[in-house]
Amino acid sequence: METIQDRWGSDKIKLKAFGNVKVGHLRTHVNVAEEAFDIRMRMTAYWKTIVLRLVDGVALHILHAVKCLVEDELEKELIDELIGSKKDGLEKMLEESLATASKRDRLEKSVELLKQSKDVVANIMDRIV
């Protein structure tokens, strides 16, 4: 207000949020200049909140769109790919991999060896008794 009321001073004022602002044209409207400044400052404070809400809204919309894409369209595509019209995909899923097959064979051999060991220990125990 001091800059506006000083007719021989500078036409510009430096504000932190806006930088250099021309205020010389407000000297003819001194009675409403303070109200205009107050409204502008309030709008600036609210604008930051509005921008944050807009960004949040966009982020939520993107999350919703991705969720719908995954749940609806991608799920259908995966089911069609796995099961398919010939049901080949389901059979491929049930096939045993080479690593799993080799582990299963090793376990079966270990079980056989344990059964044989049990029989040998049982025979030894019978002899002792």
TORKOL-4160 file (C-alpha; in steps of 0.2 Angstrom, whole numbers, padded with zeros to 4 digits, m for minus):
129
<pt num="1" X="0000" Y="0000" Z="0000"/>
<pt num="2" X="0015" Y="0012" Z="0003"/>
<pt num="3" X="0021" Y="0009" Z="m0015"/>
<pt num="4" X="0003" Y="0013" Z="m0022"/>
<pt num="5" X="0001" Y="0028" Z="m0011"/>
<pt num="6" X="0018" Y="0035" Z="m0015"/>
<pt num="7" X="0015" Y="0044" Z="m0032"/>
<pt num="8" X="0033" Y="0048" Z="m0035"/>
<pt num="9" X="0040" Y="0031" Z="m0030"/>
<pt num="10" X="0043" Y="0016" Z="m0041"/>
<pt num="11" X="0029" Y="0008" Z="m0051"/>
<pt num="12" X="0035" Y="m0010" Z="m0047"/>
<pt num="13" X="0035" Y="m0020" Z="m0031"/>
<pt num="14" X="0044" Y="m0036" Z="m0027"/>
<pt num="15" X="0033" Y="m0050" Z="m0020"/>
<pt num="16" X="0040" Y="m0066" Z="m0014"/>
<pt num="17" X="0027" Y="m0077" Z="m0023"/>
<pt num="18" X="0026" Y="m0067" Z="m0039"/>
<pt num="19" X="0042" Y="m0058" Z="m0042"/>
<pt num="20" X="0041" Y="m0040" Z="m0049"/>
<pt num="21" X="0023" Y="m0034" Z="m0050"/>
<pt num="22" X="0018" Y="m0017" Z="m0058"/>
<pt num="23" X="0007" Y="m0007" Z="m0046"/>
<pt num="24" X="0007" Y="0010" Z="m0054"/>
<pt num="25" X="m0009" Y="0008" Z="m0063"/>
<pt num="26" X="m0018" Y="0005" Z="m0046"/>
<pt num="27" X="m0014" Y="0022" Z="m0040"/>
<pt num="28" X="m0030" Y="0028" Z="m0048"/>
<pt num="29" X="m0040" Y="0015" Z="m0038"/>
<pt num="30" X="m0032" Y="0016" Z="m0021"/>
<pt num="31" X="m0048" Y="0012" Z="m0012"/>
<pt num="32" X="m0050" Y="m0005" Z="m0019"/>
<pt num="33" X="m0032" Y="m0009" Z="m0021"/>
<pt num="34" X="m0030" Y="m0017" Z="m0004"/>
<pt num="35" X="m0046" Y="m0028" Z="m0006"/>
<pt num="36" X="m0039" Y="m0033" Z="m0023"/>
<pt num="37" X="m0022" Y="m0038" Z="m0015"/>
<pt num="38" X="m0031" Y="m0048" Z="m0002"/>
<pt num="39" X="m0042" Y="m0057" Z="m0014"/>
<pt num="40" X="m0026" Y="m0061" Z="m0025"/>
<pt num="41" X="m0017" Y="m0068" Z="m0010"/>
<pt num="42" X="m0031" Y="m0079" Z="m0005"/>
<pt num="43" X="m0033" Y="m0086" Z="m0022"/>
<pt num="44" X="m0015" Y="m0090" Z="m0023"/>
<pt num="45" X="m0016" Y="m0099" Z="m0007"/>
<pt num="46" X="m0031" Y="m0109" Z="m0013"/>
<pt num="47" X="m0023" Y="m0112" Z="m0030"/>
<pt num="48" X="m0009" Y="m0123" Z="m0022"/>
<pt num="49" X="m0023" Y="m0134" Z="m0014"/>
<pt num="50" X="m0032" Y="m0135" Z="m0030"/>
<pt num="51" X="m0017" Y="m0140" Z="m0040"/>
<pt num="52" X="m0013" Y="m0154" Z="m0027"/>
<pt num="53" X="m0031" Y="m0160" Z="m0028"/>
<pt num="54" X="m0030" Y="m0160" Z="m0047"/>
<pt num="55" X="m0014" Y="m0170" Z="m0047"/>
<pt num="56" X="m0021" Y="m0183" Z="m0034"/>
<pt num="57" X="m0037" Y="m0184" Z="m0045"/>
<pt num="58" X="m0026" Y="m0188" Z="m0060"/>
<pt num="59" X="m0016" Y="m0201" Z="m0051"/>
<pt num="60" X="m0031" Y="m0210" Z="m0044"/>
<pt num="61" X="m0039" Y="m0210" Z="m0062"/>
<pt num="62" X="m0023" Y="m0218" Z="m0068"/>
<pt num="63" X="m0023" Y="m0231" Z="m0054"/>
<pt num="64" X="m0041" Y="m0235" Z="m0058"/>
<pt num="65" X="m0038" Y="m0237" Z="m0076"/>
<pt num="66" X="m0023" Y="m0249" Z="m0074"/>
<pt num="67" X="m0033" Y="m0259" Z="m0061"/>
<pt num="68" X="m0047" Y="m0261" Z="m0074"/>
<pt num="69" X="m0035" Y="m0265" Z="m0088"/>
<pt num="70" X="m0027" Y="m0279" Z="m0077"/>
<pt num="71" X="m0043" Y="m0286" Z="m0070"/>
<pt num="72" X="m0054" Y="m0285" Z="m0086"/>
<pt num="73" X="m0044" Y="m0286" Z="m0102"/>
<pt num="74" X="m0027" Y="m0293" Z="m0096"/>
<pt num="75" X="m0036" Y="m0307" Z="m0087"/>
<pt num="76" X="m0046" Y="m0312" Z="m0102"/>
<pt num="77" X="m0030" Y="m0312" Z="m0113"/>
<pt num="78" X="m0021" Y="m0323" Z="m0100"/>
<pt num="79" X="m0035" Y="m0335" Z="m0099"/>
<pt num="80" X="m0037" Y="m0336" Z="m0118"/>
<pt num="81" X="m0018" Y="m0339" Z="m0119"/>
<pt num="82" X="m0017" Y="m0352" Z="m0106"/>
<pt num="83" X="m0033" Y="m0362" Z="m0109"/>
<pt num="84" X="m0035" Y="m0357" Z="m0127"/>
<pt num="85" X="m0047" Y="m0365" Z="m0139"/>
<pt num="86" X="m0038" Y="m0381" Z="m0141"/>
<pt num="87" X="m0034" Y="m0382" Z="m0122"/>
<pt num="88" X="m0015" Y="m0384" Z="m0126"/>
<pt num="89" X="m0010" Y="m0370" Z="m0114"/>
<pt num="90" X="m0017" Y="m0380" Z="m0099"/>
<pt num="91" X="m0008" Y="m0396" Z="m0104"/>
<pt num="92" X="0008" Y="m0386" Z="m0106"/>
<pt num="93" X="0005" Y="m0379" Z="m0088"/>
<pt num="94" X="0004" Y="m0397" Z="m0081"/>
<pt num="95" X="0019" Y="m0403" Z="m0090"/>
<pt num="96" X="0034" Y="m0406" Z="m0078"/>
<pt num="97" X="0050" Y="m0396" Z="m0081"/>
<pt num="98" X="0067" Y="m0405" Z="m0082"/>
<pt num="99" X="0073" Y="m0398" Z="m0066"/>
<pt num="100" X="0057" Y="m0404" Z="m0057"/>
<pt num="101" X="0058" Y="m0421" Z="m0065"/>
<pt num="102" X="0076" Y="m0424" Z="m0060"/>
<pt num="103" X="0072" Y="m0418" Z="m0042"/>
<pt num="104" X="0058" Y="m0431" Z="m0041"/>
<pt num="105" X="0069" Y="m0445" Z="m0047"/>
<pt num="106" X="0082" Y="m0441" Z="m0034"/>
<pt num="107" X="0069" Y="m0441" Z="m0021"/>
<pt num="108" X="0062" Y="m0458" Z="m0027"/>
<pt num="109" X="0079" Y="m0465" Z="m0026"/>
<pt num="110" X="0082" Y="m0458" Z="m0008"/>
<pt num="111" X="0065" Y="m0466" Z="m0003"/>
<pt num="112" X="0070" Y="m0483" Z="m0010"/>
<pt num="113" X="0087" Y="m0482" Z="m0001"/>
<pt num="114" X="0079" Y="m0478" Z="0015"/>
<pt num="115" X="0067" Y="m0492" Z="0013"/>
<pt num="116" X="0081" Y="m0504" Z="0010"/>
<pt num="117" X="0091" Y="m0497" Z="0025"/>
<pt num="118" X="0075" Y="m0500" Z="0036"/>
<pt num="119" X="0074" Y="m0518" Z="0030"/>
<pt num="120" X="0093" Y="m0520" Z="0034"/>
<pt num="121" X="0092" Y="m0512" Z="0051"/>
<pt num="122" X="0077" Y="m0523" Z="0055"/>
<pt num="123" X="0086" Y="m0539" Z="0050"/>
<pt num="124" X="0101" Y="m0534" Z="0061"/>
<pt num="125" X="0089" Y="m0530" Z="0076"/>
<pt num="126" X="0081" Y="m0547" Z="0073"/>
<pt num="127" X="0098" Y="m0556" Z="0074"/>
<pt num="128" X="0103" Y="m0547" Z="0090"/>
<pt num="129" X="0087" Y="m0551" Z="0098"/>
